[in-house]
Amino acid sequence: MKLRTPALFFALAACLTCLAAQPAQANDPRTRGALAFSENGCTRCHAIRHNGGTKGPDLSGVGRRRSDAQIRTQIIEGGKQMPPFGDVLQDSELDDLVTYLHSCRDKTKK
């Protein structure tokens, strides 16, 4: 079969690339955590690498400053003007979100 238009070829290639990448992404807790961060509105208040809101602290280096347990407690209980998300997130979403945030280990600016 010969494709006559380059645009059709590139569109097909892009679709196949996306489909091939989905299973790997679905199995990566950091990727699922980043998605949970975005889908649950965390970016309204928090930024990571200058992307997101400014109402809450920038979380680019939270993985260097806080343990998994501290990150989990903050998300579940809230505090310091952050609402609690313990009743909003499923356990698997919380696990993935903690994994993602703990992987955010950029050096903080002083």
C-alpha contacts under 8 A as a table, 3 or more apart, distances in Angstrom:
res1	aa1	res2	aa2	distance
3	L	6	P	7.32
3	L	8	L	7.32
3	L	9	F	6.55
4	R	8	L	7.97
5	T	8	L	5.51
5	T	9	F	6.65
6	P	9	F	5.02
6	P	10	F	6.22
7	A	10	F	5.21
7	A	11	A	6.09
8	L	11	A	5.10
8	L	12	L	6.12
9	F	12	L	5.23
9	F	13	A	6.15
10	F	13	A	4.96
10	F	14	A	6.05
11	A	14	A	5.14
11	A	15	C	6.29
12	L	15	C	5.18
12	L	16	L	6.25
13	A	16	L	5.17
13	A	17	T	6.12
14	A	17	T	5.08
14	A	18	C	6.25
15	C	18	C	5.18
15	C	19	L	6.22
16	L	19	L	5.11
16	L	20	A	6.05
17	T	20	A	5.15
17	T	21	A	6.20
18	C	21	A	5.19
18	C	22	Q	6.33
19	L	22	Q	5.43
19	L	23	P	7.79
20	A	23	P	6.80
20	A	24	A	7.91
21	A	24	A	5.61
21	A	25	Q	6.34
22	Q	25	Q	5.12
22	Q	26	A	6.05
23	P	26	A	5.09
23	P	27	N	6.44
24	A	27	N	5.38
24	A	28	D	6.53
25	Q	28	D	5.23
25	Q	31	T	6.04
25	Q	32	R	7.31
26	A	29	P	7.71
26	A	31	T	7.42
26	A	32	R	6.65
27	N	32	R	7.93
28	D	31	T	5.38
28	D	32	R	6.35
29	P	32	R	5.00
29	P	33	G	5.86
29	P	95	D	7.93
29	P	96	D	4.90
29	P	97	L	7.90
29	P	99	T	6.54
29	P	100	Y	7.05
30	R	33	G	4.89
30	R	34	A	6.11
30	R	96	D	6.13
30	R	97	L	7.31
30	R	99	T	5.77
30	R	100	Y	4.36
30	R	103	S	7.52
31	T	34	A	5.12
31	T	35	L	6.28
31	T	100	Y	7.21
32	R	35	L	5.02
32	R	36	A	6.15
32	R	93	E	7.66
32	R	96	D	5.94
32	R	97	L	7.43
32	R	100	Y	7.93
33	G	36	A	4.90
33	G	37	F	6.06
33	G	93	E	6.78
33	G	94	L	7.87
33	G	95	D	7.78
33	G	96	D	4.26
33	G	97	L	3.96
33	G	98	V	7.15
33	G	99	T	6.68
33	G	100	Y	4.96
33	G	101	L	7.67
34	A	37	F	4.97
34	A	38	S	6.32
34	A	97	L	6.73
34	A	100	Y	6.00
35	L	38	S	5.14
35	L	39	E	5.94
36	A	39	E	5.05
36	A	40	N	5.76
36	A	93	E	6.48
36	A	96	D	7.69
36	A	97	L	6.32
37	F	40	N	5.67
37	F	41	G	6.65
37	F	42	C	5.30
37	F	43	T	6.95
37	F	97	L	6.53
38	S	41	G	5.63
38	S	42	C	6.02
38	S	43	T	6.01
39	E	42	C	7.66
41	G	44	R	5.51
41	G	45	C	7.85
42	C	45	C	5.92
42	C	46	H	5.86
43	T	46	H	4.88
43	T	47	A	5.93
43	T	51	N	7.56
43	T	52	G	4.52
43	T	53	G	5.55
44	R	52	G	6.14
44	R	53	G	4.86
44	R	54	T	7.86
44	R	55	K	7.75
45	C	52	G	6.82
45	C	53	G	4.32
45	C	54	T	5.58
45	C	55	K	4.69
45	C	56	G	4.87
45	C	57	P	7.70
46	H	52	G	5.57
46	H	53	G	4.81
46	H	54	T	5.89
46	H	55	K	6.69
46	H	56	G	5.07
46	H	57	P	5.82
46	H	58	D	5.47
46	H	59	L	6.58
47	A	50	H	5.54
47	A	51	N	4.92
47	A	52	G	3.93
47	A	53	G	5.25
47	A	54	T	6.55
47	A	56	G	7.96
47	A	57	P	7.29
47	A	58	D	4.78
47	A	59	L	6.10
47	A	60	S	7.21
48	I	51	N	5.34
48	I	52	G	6.56
48	I	58	D	5.91
48	I	59	L	5.34
48	I	60	S	4.59
48	I	104	C	8.00
49	R	58	D	7.89
49	R	60	S	5.59
50	H	58	D	7.81
53	G	56	G	7.15
54	T	57	P	6.77
54	T	58	D	7.19
56	G	82	M	7.72
58	D	61	G	7.78
59	L	62	V	5.00
59	L	101	L	7.44
59	L	104	C	7.15
60	S	63	G	7.90
60	S	104	C	5.34
60	S	105	R	6.40
60	S	106	D	5.48
60	S	107	K	7.74
60	S	108	T	7.36
61	G	64	R	5.50
61	G	65	R	6.68
61	G	104	C	5.39
61	G	105	R	4.39
61	G	106	D	4.45
61	G	107	K	5.65
61	G	108	T	5.62
62	V	65	R	5.09
62	V	66	R	5.78
62	V	101	L	6.60
62	V	102	H	6.51
62	V	104	C	6.03
62	V	105	R	6.28
62	V	106	D	7.97
63	G	66	R	5.58
63	G	67	S	6.82
63	G	68	D	7.89
63	G	101	L	6.08
63	G	102	H	3.88
63	G	103	S	5.67
63	G	104	C	5.06
63	G	105	R	4.74
63	G	106	D	7.99
64	R	67	S	7.89
64	R	102	H	7.51
64	R	104	C	7.55
64	R	105	R	5.07
64	R	106	D	7.46
64	R	107	K	7.62
66	R	69	A	7.98
66	R	70	Q	5.80
66	R	71	I	6.28
66	R	102	H	7.67
67	S	70	Q	5.15
67	S	71	I	6.25
67	S	102	H	7.28
68	D	71	I	5.16
68	D	72	R	6.07
68	D	98	V	6.22
68	D	99	T	7.53
68	D	102	H	6.33
69	A	72	R	5.07
69	A	73	T	6.10
70	Q	73	T	5.16
70	Q	74	Q	6.21
71	I	74	Q	5.25
71	I	75	I	6.33
71	I	98	V	6.35
71	I	101	L	7.68
71	I	102	H	7.70
72	R	75	I	5.23
72	R	76	I	6.13
72	R	94	L	7.35
72	R	98	V	6.12
73	T	76	I	5.15
73	T	77	E	5.78
73	T	78	G	7.53
74	Q	77	E	5.43
74	Q	78	G	4.96
74	Q	79	G	6.93
74	Q	84	P	7.69
75	I	78	G	5.46
75	I	84	P	6.11
75	I	85	F	5.66
75	I	86	G	6.72
76	I	84	P	5.30
76	I	85	F	5.01
76	I	86	G	3.91
76	I	87	D	7.64
77	E	83	P	7.46
77	E	84	P	4.61
77	E	85	F	6.85
77	E	86	G	6.47
78	G	81	Q	7.47
78	G	82	M	4.91
78	G	83	P	4.77
78	G	84	P	3.94
78	G	85	F	6.89
79	G	82	M	5.02
79	G	83	P	6.41
79	G	84	P	7.19
84	P	87	D	7.59
85	F	88	V	4.97
85	F	89	L	6.14
86	G	89	L	5.89
87	D	90	Q	7.77
89	L	93	E	5.90
89	L	94	L	6.00
90	Q	93	E	5.19
90	Q	94	L	6.20
91	D	94	L	5.04
91	D	95	D	6.16
92	S	95	D	5.08
92	S	96	D	6.22
93	E	96	D	5.13
93	E	97	L	5.97
94	L	97	L	5.02
94	L	98	V	6.09
95	D	98	V	5.26
95	D	99	T	6.22
96	D	99	T	5.02
96	D	100	Y	6.12
97	L	100	Y	5.05
97	L	101	L	6.07
98	V	101	L	5.14
98	V	102	H	5.89
99	T	102	H	5.22
99	T	103	S	6.24
100	Y	103	S	5.15
100	Y	104	C	6.71
101	L	104	C	5.14
102	H	105	R	6.95
